[in-house]
Amino acid sequence: MERVNRAGLEFYRNEAWNDLAHGIFTRRGGVSKSHWTSLNVGGSNGDDAAAVAENHRRLYRAADVNGEQAVTTWLVHSVETITVDRPPDGKRRLPKADAMITRLTGIPLVMRFADCVPILLYDRVTPAIGLGHAGWRGTVRGIAGKMVEAMRHSFGSEPTNIEAVIGPAISRRNYQVGEEVAGAARSYFGAGSGAVWHDPIDGSPHLDLWLANQVDLERHGVREIEVLRICTYENVADFFSHRAENGQTGRFGVVISL
């Protein structure tokens, strides 16, 4: 992965995906103030709507995509995957889902994050793309694998042709969880998967979101996976973090487009 500075914004991109418009954006280069500083693309956390709209325009310009054709969802920590099979019709009501897939060209998929895992998928053979938002609920219910299966079912994608990027998220050492969450992770991934890590000092369970989603992708046949091991909790100068900032924060944007 490389860090790019373009049109005043800083974002990460996969050098191997040069034929694909995409970016995992930092929080730098926007116009929002206070705890939303500065490239907040979340519209439901109290930030000024005009600032959020301008931040979106800047993000689309830097990513070199058509923002008028951008598609997003109402994130609800589900495993629902939307197949985008037509351009947006201008309606403001968003579907409740945490993953999108498409094979349409020129239709950017866009989502917002602040500790949850961005999952970017690219099948260059079909071609087709996917974008997912994996918090603990989606992770322990297999959202990563469900995205792969949705691409296989809808587009005929072979899992071995799908390449994946797992983006910045809260790291395991900063993501202590309760036994209910740890138990759900063990139930789905298995006790020996490494998805649940125990602090060597106090024995408390922690969820490894990066590893868990990587394991899920591998179990569904994806072989080429790049994990951008940047902890949002430890890097609030670059990324919004719901846990580190006690909920008083914005959302960083991720976009991908054929």
C-alpha positions in Angstrom: 0.0 0.0 0.0 1.1 3.5 -0.7 0.2 6.8 0.9 -0.8 9.4 -1.7 -1.3 13.2 -1.4 -3.6 14.4 -4.1 -5.8 17.5 -4.4 -4.9 18.4 -0.8 -6.0 15.1 0.7 -4.0 12.1 2.0 -5.1 8.6 1.4 -3.9 5.0 1.0 -4.2 3.0 -2.2 -3.0 -0.4 -3.4 -0.3 0.0 -6.0 -1.4 -3.3 -7.7 -4.8 -1.8 -8.4 -3.7 0.9 -10.8 -6.6 0.2 -13.1 -9.1 0.9 -10.3 -10.1 4.2 -8.7 -10.0 3.7 -4.9 -8.7 5.3 -1.7 -8.8 4.8 2.0 -8.8 8.5 3.2 -7.3 9.9 6.3 -9.1 12.7 8.2 -6.7 15.3 6.8 -7.6 18.0 4.3 -11.3 18.7 5.0 -13.2 21.7 6.2 -15.0 20.4 9.4 -14.1 21.9 12.8 -14.0 20.8 16.4 -13.9 17.0 17.0 -14.9 16.4 13.4 -11.6 18.0 12.2 -11.3 17.8 9.3 -12.3 15.4 6.5 -15.4 14.1 8.2 -17.7 12.4 5.7 -20.2 11.2 8.3 -23.5 13.0 8.1 -25.3 11.8 11.2 -22.9 12.8 14.0 -23.7 16.4 14.5 -21.3 18.0 12.0 -22.4 20.9 9.8 -24.1 19.5 6.7 -22.4 22.0 4.4 -19.0 21.0 5.7 -19.7 17.3 5.2 -20.9 17.9 1.6 -17.8 19.8 0.8 -15.7 17.0 2.3 -17.4 14.6 0.0 -16.7 16.8 -3.0 -13.0 16.9 -2.1 -12.9 13.1 -1.5 -14.5 12.4 -4.9 -12.2 14.9 -6.7 -9.0 13.4 -5.1 -10.2 9.8 -5.9 -11.0 10.9 -9.5 -14.5 9.5 -9.4 -17.9 10.9 -10.2 -19.6 11.9 -6.9 -23.0 12.3 -8.6 -23.0 8.5 -9.3 -21.7 7.5 -5.8 -23.7 4.8 -3.9 -23.7 4.3 -0.2 -25.8 2.6 2.5 -27.2 3.2 6.0 -24.7 1.3 8.1 -26.4 -0.9 10.8 -23.7 -3.4 11.7 -25.4 -6.2 9.7 -24.1 -8.7 7.2 -26.5 -7.6 4.5 -24.9 -7.2 1.1 -26.4 -4.9 -1.6 -25.8 -5.7 -5.3 -25.6 -2.4 -7.1 -27.0 -3.2 -10.5 -28.1 0.3 -11.7 -27.0 3.9 -11.2 -28.4 5.8 -8.3 -31.8 7.3 -8.9 -31.4 10.4 -6.7 -33.5 9.1 -3.8 -32.2 10.0 -0.4 -33.5 6.9 1.4 -30.6 4.5 1.8 -30.8 0.8 2.1 -29.8 -0.7 5.5 -26.7 -2.7 4.7 -23.0 -3.0 5.5 -21.6 -4.3 2.2 -22.0 -3.4 -1.5 -20.9 -5.2 -4.6 -21.1 -4.1 -8.2 -19.8 -4.8 -11.7 -20.9 -1.5 -13.1 -18.2 0.9 -14.3 -18.2 4.5 -13.1 -20.3 3.8 -10.0 -18.3 4.6 -6.9 -19.1 2.6 -3.7 -18.5 4.8 -0.6 -18.6 4.1 3.1 -17.6 5.7 6.4 -15.5 4.3 9.3 -14.2 5.1 12.8 -12.7 1.8 14.2 -14.6 -0.7 12.1 -12.8 -2.6 9.4 -13.0 -1.5 5.7 -13.0 -4.5 3.4 -12.2 -3.8 -0.3 -12.6 -6.6 -2.8 -11.5 -6.6 -6.5 -12.1 -9.4 -9.0 -10.1 -8.1 -12.0 -11.2 -11.1 -14.2 -15.0 -10.5 -14.1 -14.4 -7.6 -13.3 -16.3 -6.7 -10.1 -15.7 -4.9 -6.8 -17.0 -4.9 -3.2 -16.8 -2.7 -0.2 -17.7 -3.7 3.3 -18.0 -2.3 6.8 -17.1 -4.9 9.5 -17.6 -4.0 13.2 -17.6 -6.8 15.7 -21.2 -7.8 14.9 -20.6 -8.1 11.2 -17.2 -9.8 11.8 -18.5 -12.6 14.0 -21.4 -13.2 11.6 -19.1 -13.6 8.6 -19.6 -10.4 6.6 -16.3 -10.9 4.7 -17.2 -14.3 3.6 -20.7 -13.3 2.7 -19.3 -10.6 0.4 -17.2 -13.2 -1.4 -20.3 -15.5 -1.8 -22.4 -12.6 -3.0 -19.8 -11.8 -5.7 -19.7 -15.5 -6.7 -23.5 -15.8 -6.8 -24.3 -12.5 -8.5 -21.3 -12.2 -10.9 -19.8 -15.7 -11.2 -16.6 -14.5 -9.5 -14.1 -17.2 -8.6 -12.9 -16.6 -5.0 -9.3 -17.3 -6.1 -9.6 -14.4 -8.5 -10.7 -12.0 -5.8 -8.0 -9.7 -4.2 -8.7 -8.1 -0.9 -7.5 -5.1 1.2 -8.3 -4.9 4.9 -8.0 -1.3 5.9 -7.2 0.7 9.1 -9.2 -0.3 12.2 -8.8 -0.6 15.9 -6.1 -3.1 16.8 -6.6 -6.1 19.1 -4.6 -4.6 22.0 -6.9 -1.7 22.1 -10.1 -3.6 21.5 -11.0 -5.3 24.8 -14.4 -7.0 24.5 -16.8 -8.7 26.9 -17.3 -12.5 27.1 -20.4 -12.3 25.0 -18.5 -10.9 22.0 -15.5 -13.2 22.6 -17.9 -16.2 22.8 -19.6 -15.2 19.5 -16.1 -14.9 17.8 -15.0 -18.3 19.1 -18.3 -19.9 17.9 -17.9 -18.6 14.4 -14.1 -18.8 13.9 -13.1 -21.6 16.3 -11.2 -21.4 19.5 -7.8 -21.9 17.8 -8.3 -19.3 15.0 -6.6 -16.4 16.9 -9.6 -14.1 16.5 -9.8 -13.8 20.2 -6.6 -12.7 21.9 -6.1 -12.6 25.7 -4.1 -9.9 27.3 -1.1 -11.5 28.9 -1.3 -9.2 32.0 -4.9 -9.5 33.0 -6.3 -12.2 30.8 -9.0 -10.0 29.4 -10.4 -11.0 25.9 -9.7 -8.8 22.9 -11.1 -9.2 19.4 -8.6 -9.1 16.5 -10.7 -7.6 13.8 -7.9 -7.7 11.2 -7.1 -11.4 11.7 -10.7 -12.5 12.0 -11.7 -11.0 8.7 -8.6 -12.3 7.0 -9.4 -15.8 8.3 -13.0 -15.5 7.0 -11.8 -14.4 3.5 -9.3 -17.2 3.4 -11.9 -19.8 4.4 -14.0 -18.6 1.5 -11.2 -19.1 -1.0 -9.5 -15.6 -1.2 -5.8 -16.0 -1.4 -4.4 -12.5 -2.0 -5.1 -10.4 1.0 -3.3 -7.2 2.1 -3.8 -6.0 5.6 -3.1 -2.3 6.2 -2.1 -2.6 9.9 -2.8 0.9 11.0 -4.6 1.2 14.3 -7.2 3.9 14.3 -7.2 4.1 18.1 -3.5 4.9 18.1 -3.5 7.2 15.1 -6.2 9.7 15.7 -4.2 12.4 14.0 -4.9 10.5 10.8 -8.1 8.6 11.4 -11.3 9.0 13.4 -11.6 6.5 16.3 -15.0 6.1 18.1 -13.4 4.4 21.1 -10.3 6.6 21.5 -12.4 9.8 21.2 -15.3 8.6 23.3 -17.8 8.8 20.5 -17.1 12.5 19.9 -15.6 12.0 16.4 -16.3 11.9 12.7 -15.9 9.3 10.0 -13.2 8.7 7.5 -14.1 7.8 4.0 -13.3 4.8 1.7 -14.2 4.8 -2.0 -13.8 2.2 -4.8 -14.9 2.3 -8.4 -14.4 0.4 -11.6 
